[in-house]
Amino acid sequence: MSTVPEIEAAIERLSPPQIRELADWLTDRLLPGETPAMLAALDAGVRSLESEPTVPAEDIRKKIKAWTTG
């Protein structure tokens, strides 16, 4: 079995639990889980939000409006 149509035909013969198992297997490979680098980046982002001043969304909207209207 080496072509996509052959694989698709084989998948159609699987039971629902087997299809779920295959879907989980594919998901694990297509959407990698948490990595140390990803977790570190998330932690850095959270620390940044906690320690650095943020600009309210309304202020940003006003600036964009001013920039685009002249």
Buried (B, 14 or more C-beta within 10 A) or exposed (E): EEEEEEEEEEEEEEEEEEEEEEEEEEEEEEEEEEEEEEEEEEEEEEEEEEEEEEEEEEEEEEEEEEEEEE
